[in-house]
Amino acid sequence: MDIGSIFLILALLLVVGLFVGRPFVDQKKVRYFSATDKADHERSALLAERDRTLTALAELDFDYSLGKIPEEDYPAQRTSLLHNGANLLRRLDALQPELNTDDTESRLEAAIAGRRMAPGSALPAVVLAAQEDEFEVMLANRRRVRQEKAAGFCPQCGQPVQKSDRFCPKCGAKTV
């Protein structure tokens, strides 16, 4: 090994040592959290815990409706989750005392309504209602088309055709 290789290895070790040791030497950049940062962090943690509780409650109700949860265990688990959620909401309200209680109740009702499942469905009621509206429009269009009188059958393929059809919808042959 020649002297150039040794200096290169030592230089690399020095650079790596400085990089690894920099957090121990440079303590000026240590950031101290202010009171607002701590309050924001606590609020964020409480909101995340609230979302987890709502999800757990929805899953518990869904599992109970499927028969996965025994009837004797369901009330105790649901009550526990409801108490946990109520405590979380109280702690959240304590962090935000300037909010109106009516606003808090309406926010809670909106959150519950958004997560409420439609009976006999795996979709939330809001999504299900939007899909039902689309289906109603499609059915109304189909019924309107079906109200036209049938003019007979296609001479080429035998497919039924409507009075307004000039060509067969299946094979494209001209109707008389």
C-alpha positions in Angstrom: 0.0 0.0 0.0 1.4 3.4 -0.9 1.1 6.6 1.0 -1.6 8.1 -1.2 -4.0 5.2 -0.4 -3.4 5.6 3.3 -4.2 9.4 3.1 -7.3 8.7 1.1 -8.6 6.1 3.6 -7.8 8.5 6.5 -9.6 11.4 4.7 -12.7 9.2 4.2 -12.7 8.1 7.8 -12.4 11.7 8.9 -15.4 12.8 6.7 -17.5 9.9 8.0 -16.5 10.6 11.6 -17.5 14.3 11.2 -20.8 13.4 9.6 -21.7 10.9 12.3 -20.5 13.1 15.2 -22.1 16.3 13.9 -25.4 15.9 15.9 -23.4 15.6 19.1 -21.2 18.7 18.4 -23.9 21.0 16.9 -26.4 21.5 19.7 -27.3 25.0 18.7 -29.8 23.8 16.2 -31.8 21.7 18.8 -35.3 22.9 18.4 -37.3 23.4 21.6 -41.0 23.0 21.2 -43.1 26.0 22.3 -46.4 25.7 24.1 -48.4 26.1 20.8 -46.4 23.3 19.2 -47.2 21.0 22.1 -50.9 21.9 22.0 -51.0 21.3 18.2 -49.2 18.0 18.6 -51.7 16.9 21.4 -54.7 18.1 19.3 -53.4 16.1 16.3 -52.9 13.0 18.4 -56.4 13.3 19.9 -57.9 13.7 16.4 -56.1 10.6 15.2 -57.3 8.7 18.3 -60.9 9.9 17.6 -60.7 8.6 14.1 -59.4 5.3 15.2 -62.2 5.0 17.8 -64.9 5.8 15.2 -63.4 3.2 12.8 -63.3 0.6 15.6 -66.9 1.4 16.5 -68.0 1.0 12.9 -66.1 -2.2 12.5 -67.6 -3.5 15.8 -71.1 -2.8 14.6 -70.4 -4.4 11.2 -68.9 -7.5 12.8 -71.9 -7.8 15.1 -74.3 -7.5 12.2 -72.4 -10.4 10.5 -72.6 -12.5 13.7 -68.8 -12.5 14.4 -69.2 -10.9 17.8 -71.1 -12.8 20.5 -74.2 -11.1 21.9 -72.9 -11.0 25.4 -69.7 -9.3 24.5 -71.1 -6.7 22.1 -72.7 -4.3 24.6 -69.6 -4.1 26.8 -67.3 -3.5 23.9 -69.6 -0.9 22.4 -70.0 0.9 25.7 -66.2 0.9 26.2 -65.7 2.4 22.8 -68.4 5.0 23.3 -66.9 6.1 26.7 -63.5 6.3 25.1 -64.8 8.5 22.3 -66.7 10.7 24.7 -63.5 11.3 26.7 -61.6 12.1 23.6 -64.2 14.6 22.5 -64.1 16.2 26.0 -60.3 16.5 25.8 -60.6 18.0 22.3 -63.2 20.5 23.5 -60.9 21.5 26.4 -58.1 22.3 23.9 -60.5 24.5 21.9 -62.7 26.3 24.5 -63.7 29.1 22.0 -65.8 26.8 19.9 -69.5 26.9 20.3 -71.1 23.7 21.7 -73.8 23.7 19.0 -71.0 23.7 16.4 -69.3 20.8 18.2 -72.5 18.8 18.3 -73.2 19.4 14.6 -69.7 18.3 13.7 -70.1 15.2 15.7 -73.5 14.4 14.1 -72.0 15.0 10.6 -69.1 12.7 11.4 -71.4 10.0 12.6 -73.8 10.4 9.7 -70.8 10.2 7.3 -69.7 6.9 8.8 -73.1 5.4 9.3 -73.7 2.3 7.2 -76.8 1.8 5.2 -78.8 -1.2 6.3 -77.8 -4.4 4.5 -74.9 -2.6 2.7 -71.1 -2.4 3.1 -71.2 1.2 1.8 -71.9 4.4 3.8 -75.4 5.8 3.3 -74.2 8.9 1.5 -72.4 6.9 -1.2 -75.4 4.5 -1.4 -77.8 7.4 -1.9 -75.7 8.9 -4.7 -75.6 5.5 -6.4 -79.4 5.1 -6.1 -79.9 8.4 -7.8 -77.7 7.3 -10.7 -79.6 4.1 -10.9 -83.0 5.9 -10.9 -81.9 8.1 -13.8 -80.7 5.0 -15.8 -84.0 3.2 -15.1 -86.1 6.2 -16.1 -84.2 6.4 -19.4 -84.5 2.7 -20.0 -88.3 2.8 -19.3 -88.7 5.7 -21.7 -87.0 3.8 -24.4 -89.0 0.7 -23.7 -92.3 2.6 -23.9 -91.9 2.8 -27.7 -93.8 0.2 -29.5 -92.0 -2.7 -31.0 -92.1 -2.6 -34.8 -91.4 -6.2 -35.3 -88.2 -8.2 -35.8 -85.1 -7.7 -37.9 -85.4 -9.7 -41.2 -81.6 -10.5 -41.0 -81.0 -11.7 -37.4 -84.5 -11.9 -35.8 -83.7 -9.3 -33.1 -86.7 -7.2 -31.9 -86.6 -3.6 -33.3 -88.4 -0.4 -32.2 -90.5 1.8 -34.4 -87.8 4.5 -34.3 -85.0 2.1 -35.4 -83.9 2.5 -39.0 -81.3 -0.1 -38.6 -81.1 -3.3 -36.4 -79.2 -2.6 -33.2 -77.6 -6.0 -33.3 -76.5 -6.7 -36.9 -77.0 -3.2 -38.5 -79.3 -4.4 -41.3 -81.8 -1.9 -42.6 -85.3 -2.3 -41.3 -88.3 -1.6 -43.5 
